[in-house]
Each structure stands twice: as C-alpha cells, then as structure tokens.
C-alpha cells in the first residue's frame, strides 16, 4: 500500500495495516498524550512483513510508551530552565535555540520534546512573541549562532522562513544560522527552490542539520533533496539518536554514517537517548553505546565518525561520552562532567 496522505491517528494506522485492532485501546491512550504523524514518504519505507522494522519502530506508536521509568521527565534537557523569553533557549553563551514552531511533519516516538510538540503542544510563536525573541537576540551581543529547532522549522512556509531570515539578517553579531530538520528525509519534495532561497540571508552562513537514524531513510528522493541544498551553497551536518532496535549495531551505524558522507552531509552528533517519558524501550546503557561507537573506530573513515554525546539532564549542556567526560560510579550510575567542569549524576538522583 502506498500512502497518499499523512497518517495522523490510530484509525489511519489501522487502515494502513500498521497496527493491530487488538492494540487499539492502548494505542488510543498513547495518542491521547503524544502526537502521531507519518508522511507518505515514511509510510512507504515500512516493511509490514517485518515485525522489527526500524522505520516503524521510530514512528508507529507502541504501548510501551505508557510505561514511564524512574528518572524520566517532561523536559529532560532543561529547555524551560534556560528560556528567558518564549521561544528562546539560551543554554550556552554564544548560541541560542529559536523554537519558532512546535509542529513536525512526523513525530518520533523517542522525541525528547514529546510533551511540547504536536497539535496540542506549544504551537507556533505569534508575531509579538517572535519579535520579543528577535529583540532578545539583538540585545545579547554574545550570540553568534541561532539554531532554529522546535518542532521542525522547515514545516514553515517559504514566506515565514524569509521573514525569520530577514529579521536575523538585521542582527550583525549573528553570523551562523542553523536549521534542525527531518524534512529532506520525510518530505523531500518540500525542499524546492523557494524554500532554499528562504533559508539564505546576507552576511549569514547557513547550516542544515539533518536528522536520520537508519540508512534506509536516505532514499533517492532524500538524497536529491540534500543535493539541492548543498548545491545551493548550504552546508549540511547530521544528527542521529542511538536507538535500541533501530541502529544499535556497528554495521548499521557504519552504513548510515558512510551514506551521510557520500551525500555531502558531515556526521556531527550521535545522541544517547534522552530521559523523555515513555521512551525507555529505546535506550541502551551508556556502556552498550560506548562499545557500539568504539566498534566504528578503524572500520570507517574519520570523515564518518560522529561525536557520541549525552545531554546532561537538567539543562547542563552536552558531554561527549568518553572516559574523560563520563565514568561509572556503580549500580548503573555515572558521573558526568559538563563543559564548565561541573559534576552531575546520571540518571539524576531523586
């Protein structure tokens, strides 16, 4: 079956043959809390004959999402604690997140912002809130980079993106604008000339960070969308999440990272899954993750090596998961050093 429209409900998933009628009650409970959306491009990738299909695992809801493990939290990386005005997260001195929209074309079942995104989430910033966000950026000379995230900023129209880029173009101390997105993979036709033109602004260097977790996501259409961006002078990097049952295999990860490099997307971050509620079935232990990532060394080029990182719960920033940044303290607990030299327990106590 080739999907011709997005799937946004349990009914849609049942009609598409992606879930079983006997799971309806539990999945309705999942859907009442967390948004569902699969684009036609994603639906076409799912092998219904494979009960362990890695694409279905990422996007089709599962009753396991109703189980909240100790330590999981609604805001696992502390966005709210570092939000001076609506839509801005200022965690590091020289860069901010600008969350213009909290809508996505697809909803990942492991999303760390799953409590904030979707039709019932935080929505799209209105004009007044956007202006306050721009005013904050303009008032803080230390801000060198603005990272548009959300939600997925590329769900916005070319006109809205042009407005955002024109506002940032007027702020001289902002030099880098980065967009974090899944759109080139999940809705590649949206990457057209109008959208690409909207991403550019005088005096700014633009990066697009592409989120993909499995090599099968990089279809010929997705590769062509990335080529349109890169050929237009927009640099691309990758971000992926290390997910149990999706890419927790050195061979799969190696294939993914090599595919990124082949399409001129530089591997950047490989995230350890965050402590979002109902996502425990995706998480490996840090030891398991370290062993998988260590297995990449020597088997693929240095161009293909991502940084394996952990967002420290509570909003303390990222730590590269290496012996110098993270160490075991016993009973599956770790001490993690943040970029300021602070020490934090993982999982957090209490």
C-alpha positions as CSV (number, residue, x, y, z in Angstrom):
1,X,0.0,0.0,0.0
2,X,1.4,3.4,-1.0
3,X,0.2,6.2,1.4
4,X,-1.1,9.2,-0.4
5,X,-1.8,11.3,2.7
6,X,-0.2,11.7,6.1
7,X,-1.3,9.2,8.8
8,X,-2.2,11.2,12.0
9,X,-4.4,8.9,14.1
10,X,-4.8,5.4,15.3
11,X,-7.6,5.0,12.8
12,X,-5.2,6.0,10.0
13,X,-2.7,3.4,11.2
14,X,-5.3,0.7,11.4
15,X,-6.4,1.4,7.8
16,X,-2.8,1.4,6.6
17,X,-2.2,-2.0,8.3
18,X,0.5,-0.7,10.6
19,X,-1.1,-1.6,13.9
20,X,-3.4,-4.4,15.1
21,X,-7.0,-3.9,16.1
22,X,-6.4,-5.7,19.4
23,X,-3.9,-2.9,20.3
24,X,-6.5,-0.2,19.7
25,X,-7.3,0.6,23.3
26,X,-3.7,1.1,24.5
27,X,-2.7,3.0,21.3
28,X,-5.7,5.4,21.8
29,X,-4.2,6.1,25.3
30,X,-0.8,6.7,23.7
31,X,-2.3,9.0,21.1
32,X,-4.2,11.0,23.8
33,X,-0.8,12.0,25.2
34,X,1.7,12.1,22.3
35,X,1.1,13.2,18.7
36,X,1.1,10.9,15.8
37,X,2.2,11.7,12.2
38,X,3.8,9.7,9.4
39,X,4.3,11.3,6.0
40,X,3.7,9.3,2.8
41,X,7.5,9.1,2.3
42,X,7.9,7.5,5.7
43,X,5.0,5.1,5.3
44,X,6.3,3.8,2.0
45,X,9.5,2.8,3.8
46,X,7.9,0.5,6.3
47,X,8.1,-3.3,5.7
48,X,4.8,-4.6,7.1
49,X,6.2,-8.1,7.0
50,X,9.0,-7.3,9.4
51,X,7.8,-7.1,13.0
52,X,11.1,-5.4,13.9
53,X,11.1,-2.9,11.0
54,X,13.4,0.0,12.1
55,X,11.3,2.7,10.4
56,X,8.1,1.5,12.0
57,X,9.8,1.4,15.4
58,X,10.7,5.1,15.1
59,X,7.3,6.4,14.0
60,X,4.5,4.0,14.8
61,X,3.2,4.3,18.4
62,X,3.7,1.5,20.8
63,X,2.0,0.6,24.1
64,X,5.5,0.7,25.7
65,X,5.2,4.4,25.6
66,X,2.7,4.2,28.5
67,X,5.5,3.0,30.8
68,X,7.3,5.8,32.5
69,X,10.6,4.8,34.0
70,X,12.3,6.3,37.1
71,X,14.3,9.4,36.1
72,X,12.3,10.2,33.0
73,X,10.9,13.7,32.9
74,X,8.8,16.0,30.7
75,X,11.7,18.4,30.0
76,X,14.7,16.1,30.0
77,X,17.3,18.5,28.8
78,X,16.1,21.5,30.8
79,X,14.8,23.8,28.0
80,X,12.4,25.6,30.3
81,X,15.1,26.4,32.9
82,X,17.1,28.2,30.2
83,X,14.2,30.1,28.4
84,X,14.5,33.8,29.2
85,X,11.7,34.6,26.8
86,X,9.1,32.5,24.9
87,X,10.7,30.6,22.0
88,X,14.3,31.2,23.1
89,X,16.6,28.7,24.9
90,X,19.9,30.2,25.9
91,X,22.0,27.4,27.4
92,X,25.4,28.2,26.0
93,X,26.9,31.7,25.9
94,X,27.4,32.1,22.2
95,X,24.3,30.5,20.8
96,X,20.5,30.2,21.3
97,X,17.8,27.9,20.2
98,X,14.9,29.7,18.4
99,X,11.8,27.5,18.6
100,X,9.5,29.2,16.2
101,X,7.2,26.3,15.8
102,X,6.4,23.1,17.8
103,X,4.8,21.2,14.9
104,X,6.6,18.4,13.0
105,X,5.8,16.6,9.7
106,X,6.4,13.3,11.6
107,X,6.5,12.6,15.4
108,X,9.4,10.4,16.5
109,X,8.3,8.0,19.3
110,X,11.6,8.8,21.2
111,X,11.4,12.6,20.9
112,X,12.8,14.4,23.9
113,X,10.3,17.3,23.4
114,X,7.3,15.0,23.0
115,X,5.5,16.8,25.8
116,X,5.8,20.1,24.0
117,X,5.3,19.3,20.3
118,X,2.2,18.4,18.3
119,X,-1.2,19.9,17.7
120,X,-1.8,20.1,21.4
121,X,1.7,21.3,22.2
122,X,3.2,24.8,22.5
123,X,2.2,25.8,19.0
124,X,3.7,28.4,16.7
125,X,5.1,31.7,18.0
126,X,2.8,34.6,17.2
127,X,4.1,37.8,15.7
128,X,4.5,39.5,19.2
129,X,6.4,36.5,20.6
130,X,8.6,36.3,17.6
131,X,9.5,40.0,17.9
132,X,10.4,39.5,21.6
133,X,12.6,36.6,20.6
134,X,14.4,38.7,17.9
135,X,14.8,41.6,20.4
136,X,16.4,39.2,22.9
137,X,18.9,38.0,20.3
138,X,19.6,41.6,19.2
139,X,20.2,42.7,22.8
140,X,22.8,39.9,23.5
141,X,25.9,40.7,21.6
142,X,27.5,37.3,22.6
143,X,25.0,35.4,20.4
144,X,27.0,34.2,17.4
145,X,24.7,31.4,16.3
146,X,20.9,31.0,16.1
147,X,19.6,27.4,15.9
148,X,16.1,27.0,14.6
149,X,14.5,23.9,16.1
150,X,11.2,23.1,17.6
151,X,9.3,21.3,16.2
152,X,10.7,21.3,12.8
153,X,11.3,24.8,11.4
154,X,11.1,23.6,7.8
155,X,7.4,22.9,8.2
156,X,7.0,26.7,7.9
157,X,6.2,28.3,4.6
158,X,8.9,29.9,2.5
159,X,7.3,33.3,3.3
160,X,7.6,32.7,7.1
161,X,11.1,31.4,6.8
162,X,12.1,34.5,4.7
163,X,10.6,36.8,7.4
164,X,12.7,35.0,10.0
165,X,15.9,35.2,8.0
166,X,15.3,38.9,7.2
167,X,15.0,39.6,10.9
168,X,18.2,37.7,11.7
169,X,20.0,39.4,8.8
170,X,19.4,42.7,10.6
171,X,21.3,41.5,13.7
172,X,25.0,42.0,12.8
173,X,26.5,39.9,15.6
174,X,24.7,36.7,14.5
175,X,26.9,35.0,12.0
176,X,25.6,31.4,11.8
177,X,22.0,30.2,11.4
178,X,21.4,26.5,11.7
179,X,18.2,24.6,11.0
180,X,17.5,21.2,12.6
181,X,15.1,19.2,10.5
182,X,13.8,15.9,9.2
183,X,12.1,17.4,6.2
184,X,14.6,16.3,3.5
185,X,14.1,12.7,4.5
186,X,10.4,12.7,5.4
187,X,9.0,15.2,2.9
188,X,11.8,15.7,0.3
189,X,9.6,17.4,-2.2
190,X,9.2,20.4,0.1
191,X,12.9,21.2,-0.4
192,X,12.3,23.3,-3.5
193,X,13.8,26.4,-4.9
194,X,11.5,28.7,-2.9
195,X,12.3,27.1,0.4
196,X,16.1,27.0,-0.3
197,X,16.0,30.7,-1.2
198,X,14.2,31.5,2.0
199,X,17.0,29.9,4.1
200,X,19.6,32.4,2.9
201,X,20.3,35.8,4.3
202,X,23.0,38.3,3.6
203,X,26.0,38.1,5.9
204,X,24.9,34.7,7.4
205,X,26.4,31.3,7.0
206,X,23.6,28.7,6.9
207,X,23.8,25.1,8.1
208,X,21.1,22.4,7.9
209,X,21.4,19.6,10.4
210,X,19.6,16.6,9.0
211,X,18.1,14.1,11.5
212,X,18.1,10.5,10.2
213,X,18.7,7.3,12.2
214,X,18.8,4.4,9.7
215,X,20.4,4.1,6.2
216,X,17.1,3.2,4.6
217,X,15.8,6.7,5.4
218,X,18.3,8.1,2.8
219,X,16.2,7.2,-0.3
220,X,17.0,8.5,-3.7
221,X,14.4,11.3,-3.1
222,X,16.0,12.3,0.2
223,X,19.5,12.3,-1.4
224,X,18.2,14.5,-4.2
225,X,16.7,16.9,-1.6
226,X,20.1,17.1,0.2
227,X,21.9,17.7,-3.1
228,X,19.6,20.6,-3.8
229,X,20.6,22.2,-0.5
230,X,24.3,21.5,-0.8
231,X,24.4,22.6,-4.5
232,X,22.8,25.9,-3.4
233,X,25.7,26.5,-1.0
234,X,24.1,25.4,2.2
235,X,26.4,23.2,4.4
236,X,24.9,20.1,6.0
237,X,25.7,18.1,9.1
238,X,23.9,15.1,10.6
239,X,22.3,14.3,13.9
240,X,21.2,10.8,14.8
241,X,20.0,9.1,18.0
242,X,21.4,5.7,19.1
243,X,18.2,3.7,19.4
244,X,17.7,0.1,20.5
245,X,16.1,-1.9,17.7
246,X,16.9,0.7,15.1
247,X,20.6,1.3,14.8
248,X,22.2,-0.3,17.8
249,X,24.6,-2.3,15.5
250,X,28.0,-1.1,14.4
251,X,27.3,-2.3,10.8
252,X,24.1,-0.3,10.6
253,X,25.7,2.8,12.1
254,X,28.7,2.5,9.8
255,X,26.4,2.3,6.8
256,X,24.4,5.3,7.9
257,X,27.5,7.5,8.6
258,X,29.1,6.5,5.3
259,X,25.8,7.3,3.5
260,X,25.8,10.8,5.1
261,X,29.4,11.4,3.8
262,X,28.5,10.2,0.4
263,X,25.7,12.8,0.0
264,X,27.9,15.6,1.5
265,X,26.4,15.6,4.9
266,X,29.1,15.6,7.6
267,X,28.4,13.3,10.5
268,X,28.0,15.5,13.6
269,X,26.1,14.2,16.7
270,X,25.1,10.7,17.7
271,X,22.8,11.3,20.7
272,X,22.4,9.0,23.6
273,X,18.6,8.9,24.1
274,X,17.2,11.5,26.5
275,X,15.2,10.6,29.5
276,X,11.8,11.6,27.9
277,X,8.8,9.9,29.4
278,X,7.8,6.6,27.9
279,X,11.0,6.1,25.9
280,X,12.8,3.5,28.0
281,X,12.3,0.8,25.3
282,X,14.7,2.8,23.0
283,X,17.5,3.3,25.5
284,X,20.7,1.3,25.7
285,X,23.0,1.6,28.6
286,X,25.9,4.0,28.2
287,X,28.3,1.1,28.4
288,X,26.5,-0.6,25.5
289,X,26.6,2.6,23.5
290,X,30.3,3.1,24.1
291,X,31.0,-0.4,22.9
292,X,29.0,0.2,19.7
293,X,30.6,3.5,18.9
294,X,34.1,2.2,19.7
295,X,33.5,-0.5,17.1
296,X,33.2,2.2,14.5
297,X,36.8,3.2,15.0
298,X,39.0,1.6,12.4
299,X,36.2,0.3,10.3
300,X,35.1,3.6,8.8
301,X,36.9,6.8,7.8
302,X,37.4,9.6,10.2
303,X,35.1,11.6,8.0
304,X,32.3,9.3,9.1
305,X,32.9,9.4,12.8
306,X,30.1,11.2,14.8
307,X,30.5,12.6,18.3
308,X,28.6,10.4,20.7
309,X,27.1,12.8,23.2
310,X,24.8,12.9,26.2
311,X,22.6,15.9,27.0
312,X,23.0,16.1,30.8
313,X,19.6,16.1,32.4
314,X,18.6,19.4,34.0
315,X,19.9,21.7,31.2
316,X,23.7,21.4,31.9
317,X,24.6,21.0,28.3
318,X,26.2,18.3,26.2
319,X,29.0,15.9,27.2
320,X,30.9,13.8,24.8
321,X,30.6,10.2,26.2
322,X,34.3,9.4,26.7
323,X,36.4,8.3,29.6
324,X,37.3,11.9,30.4
325,X,33.7,13.1,30.5
326,X,31.8,10.2,32.0
327,X,32.7,7.5,34.4
328,X,30.8,4.7,36.2
329,X,30.1,5.1,39.9
330,X,28.3,1.8,40.4
331,X,24.8,0.4,40.2
332,X,24.4,1.6,36.6
333,X,25.0,5.2,37.7
334,X,27.6,7.6,36.2
335,X,29.2,10.9,37.0
336,X,29.2,13.2,34.0
337,X,31.3,16.4,33.6
338,X,29.7,19.3,31.9
339,X,31.6,21.9,29.8
340,X,32.0,24.1,32.8
341,X,33.6,21.3,34.8
342,X,30.5,20.7,36.9
343,X,29.8,17.1,38.0
344,X,26.3,15.6,37.6
345,X,24.8,12.2,38.3
346,X,23.2,10.1,35.6
347,X,20.5,9.1,35.9
348,X,19.8,12.1,38.2
349,X,19.1,11.2,41.9
350,X,15.5,11.5,43.0
